[in-house]
Amino acid sequence: MKISAVVICGNEERNIGDCLDTVKWCDEIVVVDSLSADRTVEIARRYTDRVIQRPWPGYVAQKQFALEQAGGDWILSLDADERCTPELRDAIRRTLPEADGIAGFEVKRHVYYLGRWIDHGGWYPDWKLRVVRRGRARWTGVDPHDMLVADGPVRRLDADLVHYTYRDFAHQIRIVNHFSDVITDEWVKQGRRFSLLDALFHPPAKFFECYVWKLGFLDGWPGFVIAVASAFYTFARQVKMWERDYAD
């Protein structure tokens, strides 16, 4: 049984080495780089000769391309800001040999942000399908919100995949701005338009969901920051849709 790790990246010299160091136990590592201008490729080649450079086609398309390059019986899919923990490595090694008929496994993604592990607000346990049998899964979704879907039964591994999602609040705001650009581009392609009701009611509803309903307040100040930023993201999407529809 051969296990491949696949990672997509772009200008990730801060992260790529630490990410690949956690999957060097795999039989194969495939890195798909979107023409980085920094030292990402140089660092990646210290861990594997399977480094493929290609223009960025979008989140879903790039991850699907990376998935198709893997030659292992099983594939572990990561982003550059994620880490495979020793517990996850051991769970994979222990479980896969007995996984007859199973198409994939979800893992618990655990986020570290603003100096602490985030345990509430819908951020943990953030079950994600990341271990799949080759040929039995595909990436889908609407950019930037991609989703790995398995063709067959899925089980869960009780182990964490660590996610260093944002370096700081300024980085989070930049990502919110970028993601809201990407999602509005996709919505325009789908023919969607600005919704005043969504702009008025979705942001406070998102804050309530993250901070109260999903117990984000138990994460202290970081939990409040996350809830506010999540609400702002829903608001920013509608503002940008309004600009597309009505602004000169």
C-alpha positions as CSV (number, residue, x, y, z in Angstrom):
1,M,0.0,0.0,0.0
2,K,1.4,3.3,-1.1
3,I,0.5,6.7,0.4
4,S,0.9,10.0,-1.5
5,A,0.8,13.5,0.0
6,V,-0.3,16.3,-2.3
7,V,0.1,20.0,-1.5
8,I,-0.8,23.0,-3.5
9,C,1.1,26.3,-2.9
10,G,1.9,29.7,-4.2
11,N,4.5,32.1,-2.6
12,E,4.5,30.0,0.6
13,E,8.2,30.0,1.5
14,R,7.1,30.7,5.2
15,N,5.0,27.5,5.3
16,I,6.0,25.0,2.7
17,G,9.1,23.5,4.5
18,D,7.2,23.0,7.8
19,C,4.3,21.5,5.9
20,L,6.3,19.0,3.9
21,D,8.4,18.0,6.9
22,T,5.2,16.6,8.5
23,V,4.5,14.3,5.4
24,K,8.0,13.1,4.6
25,W,6.9,9.7,6.0
26,C,4.6,9.3,3.0
27,D,5.8,7.1,0.0
28,E,5.4,10.1,-2.4
29,I,5.1,13.8,-2.1
30,V,3.5,15.8,-5.0
31,V,3.7,19.6,-4.8
32,V,1.8,21.8,-7.3
33,D,3.1,25.3,-7.3
34,S,1.3,28.3,-9.0
35,L,4.5,29.9,-10.3
36,S,5.8,31.3,-7.0
37,A,8.1,34.3,-7.1
38,D,9.8,33.5,-3.8
39,R,11.8,30.5,-2.6
40,T,8.8,28.1,-2.3
41,V,9.9,25.8,-5.2
42,E,13.5,25.7,-4.0
43,I,12.4,24.6,-0.5
44,A,9.9,22.1,-1.9
45,R,12.6,20.4,-3.9
46,R,14.4,19.6,-0.8
47,Y,11.6,17.1,0.0
48,T,10.6,15.8,-3.4
49,D,11.4,15.9,-7.1
50,R,7.7,15.9,-7.9
51,V,7.3,19.6,-8.0
52,I,5.0,20.8,-10.8
53,Q,4.6,24.4,-11.7
54,R,1.5,25.7,-13.5
55,P,-0.5,28.9,-13.7
56,W,-3.2,29.3,-11.1
57,P,-6.6,28.2,-12.5
58,G,-8.6,28.5,-9.2
59,Y,-8.8,26.6,-6.0
60,V,-11.0,23.7,-7.1
61,A,-9.2,23.2,-10.4
62,Q,-5.7,23.4,-8.9
63,K,-6.5,20.9,-6.1
64,Q,-8.2,18.5,-8.6
65,F,-5.1,18.7,-10.8
66,A,-2.9,17.9,-7.8
67,L,-5.1,15.0,-6.8
68,E,-4.8,13.5,-10.3
69,Q,-0.9,13.6,-10.2
70,A,-0.7,11.3,-7.2
71,G,0.3,7.7,-7.8
72,G,-0.4,6.2,-4.4
73,D,-3.2,3.9,-3.4
74,W,-4.3,6.5,-0.8
75,I,-3.8,10.3,-1.0
76,L,-3.4,12.8,1.8
77,S,-4.3,16.3,0.6
78,L,-3.0,19.3,2.4
79,D,-2.6,23.1,2.0
80,A,0.7,24.7,2.6
81,D,-0.4,26.2,5.9
82,E,-1.5,22.8,7.3
83,R,0.5,20.2,9.2
84,C,0.0,16.4,9.6
85,T,0.4,15.6,13.3
86,P,2.2,12.5,14.5
87,E,-1.2,11.3,15.8
88,L,-2.8,11.6,12.3
89,R,0.2,9.9,10.7
90,D,-0.2,6.9,13.1
91,A,-3.9,6.8,12.6
92,I,-3.5,6.7,8.9
93,R,-0.9,3.9,9.1
94,R,-3.0,1.9,11.5
95,T,-6.3,2.3,9.7
96,L,-5.7,2.2,6.0
97,P,-4.6,-1.5,5.7
98,E,-8.0,-2.5,7.1
99,A,-10.1,0.0,5.1
100,D,-11.7,-2.4,2.6
101,G,-14.6,-0.7,0.8
102,I,-13.9,2.7,2.3
103,A,-13.4,5.6,-0.1
104,G,-12.1,8.2,2.3
105,F,-11.5,9.4,5.8
106,E,-12.4,12.8,7.5
107,V,-9.9,14.3,10.0
108,K,-10.3,17.0,12.6
109,R,-8.8,20.2,11.5
110,H,-7.6,22.3,14.4
111,V,-6.8,26.0,13.9
112,Y,-4.1,28.0,15.7
113,Y,-4.8,31.7,15.6
114,L,-4.0,34.8,17.7
115,G,-1.8,32.8,20.1
116,R,-4.2,30.0,21.0
117,W,-6.0,26.9,19.7
118,I,-9.5,27.7,18.6
119,D,-11.9,25.1,20.0
120,H,-15.3,26.6,19.4
121,G,-17.2,28.9,17.0
122,G,-17.6,26.1,14.4
123,W,-13.8,25.9,14.0
124,Y,-13.3,22.7,15.9
125,P,-13.7,19.9,15.4
126,D,-13.8,21.0,11.7
127,W,-14.2,17.6,10.1
128,K,-12.6,17.6,6.6
129,L,-12.3,14.8,4.1
130,R,-8.5,14.8,3.4
131,V,-7.5,11.1,3.1
132,V,-9.0,9.4,0.0
133,R,-8.5,6.3,-2.1
134,R,-7.0,7.2,-5.5
135,G,-9.7,7.4,-8.1
136,R,-12.5,7.5,-5.6
137,A,-12.7,11.3,-4.9
138,R,-12.8,14.7,-6.6
139,W,-12.6,18.3,-5.6
140,T,-15.8,20.4,-6.1
141,G,-17.4,23.5,-4.7
142,V,-17.4,27.2,-5.7
143,D,-14.1,29.1,-5.4
144,P,-12.7,29.9,-2.9
145,H,-14.8,27.4,-0.9
146,D,-13.5,24.0,-2.2
147,M,-14.7,20.6,-1.0
148,L,-13.3,17.1,-1.4
149,V,-16.0,14.6,-2.1
150,A,-15.6,10.8,-2.0
151,D,-17.3,8.3,-4.3
152,G,-18.2,5.8,-1.6
153,P,-18.3,5.3,2.2
154,V,-16.5,7.8,4.4
155,R,-15.3,7.2,7.9
156,R,-13.6,9.4,10.5
157,L,-10.1,9.4,12.0
158,D,-9.9,10.7,15.5
159,A,-6.8,12.7,14.9
160,D,-6.0,16.4,14.2
161,L,-4.8,18.1,11.1
162,V,-3.2,21.4,12.3
163,H,-4.1,24.6,10.4
164,Y,-2.1,27.8,10.8
165,T,-4.8,29.8,9.0
166,Y,-3.7,33.4,9.5
167,R,-0.4,34.9,10.6
168,D,-2.2,37.8,12.3
169,F,-5.3,40.0,12.0
170,A,-3.9,42.0,9.1
171,H,-3.4,38.8,7.2
172,Q,-6.9,37.7,8.0
173,I,-8.3,40.9,6.6
174,R,-6.3,40.5,3.4
175,I,-7.7,37.0,3.0
176,V,-11.2,38.2,3.7
177,N,-10.8,40.8,1.0
178,H,-9.3,38.3,-1.5
179,F,-11.9,35.6,-0.8
180,S,-14.8,38.1,-1.1
181,D,-13.4,39.1,-4.5
182,V,-13.2,35.5,-5.6
183,I,-16.7,34.5,-4.5
184,T,-18.3,37.6,-6.0
185,D,-16.6,36.8,-9.3
186,E,-18.2,33.3,-9.1
187,W,-21.6,34.7,-8.2
188,V,-21.5,37.1,-11.2
189,K,-20.8,34.1,-13.5
190,Q,-23.8,32.3,-11.9
191,G,-26.1,35.4,-12.6
192,R,-26.6,36.2,-8.9
193,R,-27.2,39.8,-7.9
194,F,-26.9,42.1,-4.8
195,S,-29.4,41.3,-2.1
196,L,-30.3,44.0,0.4
197,L,-31.9,41.5,2.8
198,D,-28.7,39.4,2.8
199,A,-26.6,42.5,3.4
200,L,-28.8,43.5,6.4
201,F,-29.4,40.2,8.0
202,H,-26.6,37.8,7.2
203,P,-23.8,39.6,9.0
204,P,-25.5,39.8,12.4
205,A,-26.8,36.2,11.9
206,K,-23.2,35.0,11.2
207,F,-21.9,36.8,14.2
208,F,-24.6,35.2,16.4
209,E,-23.9,31.8,14.9
210,C,-20.1,32.0,15.5
211,Y,-20.0,33.8,18.8
212,V,-23.1,32.5,20.6
213,W,-24.7,29.5,19.0
214,K,-21.4,27.7,18.3
215,L,-19.8,29.0,21.6
216,G,-17.1,31.2,20.1
217,F,-17.2,33.3,23.3
218,L,-15.4,30.4,25.1
219,D,-12.3,31.2,22.9
220,G,-12.0,34.6,24.6
221,W,-10.9,37.6,22.6
222,P,-9.8,35.5,19.5
223,G,-13.3,34.0,19.4
224,F,-14.8,37.5,19.3
225,V,-12.3,38.6,16.5
226,I,-13.2,35.5,14.5
227,A,-17.0,36.1,14.8
228,V,-16.6,39.8,13.8
229,A,-14.4,38.9,10.9
230,S,-16.8,36.2,9.7
231,A,-19.7,38.6,9.8
232,F,-17.7,41.2,7.9
233,Y,-16.9,38.6,5.2
234,T,-20.6,38.0,4.6
235,F,-21.1,41.8,4.5
236,A,-18.1,42.4,2.2
237,R,-19.5,39.9,-0.4
238,Q,-22.7,41.9,-0.6
239,V,-21.0,45.3,-0.8
240,K,-18.9,44.0,-3.7
241,M,-22.0,42.5,-5.4
242,W,-23.7,46.0,-5.0
243,E,-20.7,47.6,-6.7
244,R,-20.9,45.2,-9.6
245,D,-24.6,45.8,-10.0
246,Y,-25.1,49.5,-9.3
247,A,-21.8,51.4,-8.9
248,D,-20.5,53.5,-11.8
